[in-house]
Amino acid sequence: MKIYRIGLIGLGGMAHAHRQWMKETGRFDIVAVSDVNEEALQRFGNQLGINEEKRYTDFQQLIQDADVEAVVSVTPNNIHANIMRACIEAGKPFLGEKPFTRTLEEAAQLLELYERQPVAAMIGFSYRYTPAFRYVRELIQEASIGTVRSFSLQYLQGWGKADHPYIWRYDKAITGTGTLGDLGSHMIDLARFLFGEFEELSAQLKTIIPERLDAKSGAKVKIEVDDYASFQARMSGDVMGIFHTSRNAVGSGNQHEVSIYGDTGTLHASTLNPDQIVWIREEASGQLSRITLDVPSHCKVKQYNDFLAMLDGKSGELLPGFMDGYRNQQVLDAIVTSSENKSVVSL
């Protein structure tokens, strides 16, 4: 059984989750690590027993390492494009984080390179692997609620309330956008996963908290990225959608959910109850019934099993690939344009 030798770039909090997910498959071996933080590099390297010569402060060296067969990148947004570019140039398969890039310009440059020399690539739209979302996609395709007419989709978190200190996620030079790229990119991918492509949209972005305290310097820092985003869109097949995301929703832990309205019923799925869905349907009598259904086992697919299948050359249509990342960035750019120009944008 093939064991893939992985180079891991970015050793922050999420790196530990990725490490555990890889461990669960039993077919990945992290052989090299990279981070600009020397302390994190040594601590993580010691935990994994990585040889000193395989601990890189320069991610380019890790990607060029002949022992590294595939790359997993868990970094801030400002180096997503550079890491993907280096992987493509080196012919190394990779799993990269979302959002795809900071700007559409960065994404377009990557696309030009990728079209010349494509590599196997996965983008970390992890909510495609929420069982409830997979199940409602299946029910939509089976026309279980008739023709889908509209939906509402939201992603709310509460950690960004007014007294939260300044961190890198509020730095436009690093992130490109704020809540929109962080949480909104997941909403966009889920909408594409369920309903197809965006055709047109209108949007509004808002910076709710204009200044935040930098705990290190004690100074207040002006915030130039959004911490609230709402938009409405027309999707393929004339399906209409409303989107709402904020990190200032006090009491919301990780509330990503969708309600889907069809001619004969409604489906609801949420990360708050990932193994069940709610189905409201019209019975033959004309009465409405509300039932809670357990998600079938075949909808419980793990992200790293799909990454493994990709490396084995067996990846399926539901894997979020390079072009899903690019299309996502197109929509993000359209949202920013719409908000700035107060206009409807066609895609």
Buried (B, 14 or more C-beta within 10 A) or exposed (E): EEEBBBBBBBBBEEBEEBBEBBEEBEBBBBBBBBBBEEEBBBEBBEEBEBEEEBBBEEBBBBBBBEEBBBBBBBBBBBBBBBBBBBBBBBEBBBBBBBBBBBBBEBBBBBBEEBEEEEBBBBBBBBBBBBBBBBBBBBBBEEEBBEEBBBBBBBBBBBEBBEEBEBEEBBBBEBBBBBBBBBBBBBBBBBBBBBBEBBBBBBBBBBBBBEBBBBEEEEEEBEBBBBBBBBBBBBBEEEBBBBBBBBBBBEEBEEBBBBBBBBEEBBBBBBBEBBEBBBBBBBEEEEEEEEEEBEBEEEBBBEBBBBBBBBBEEEBEEEBBBBBBBBBBBBBBBBBBBBBEEEEBBEB
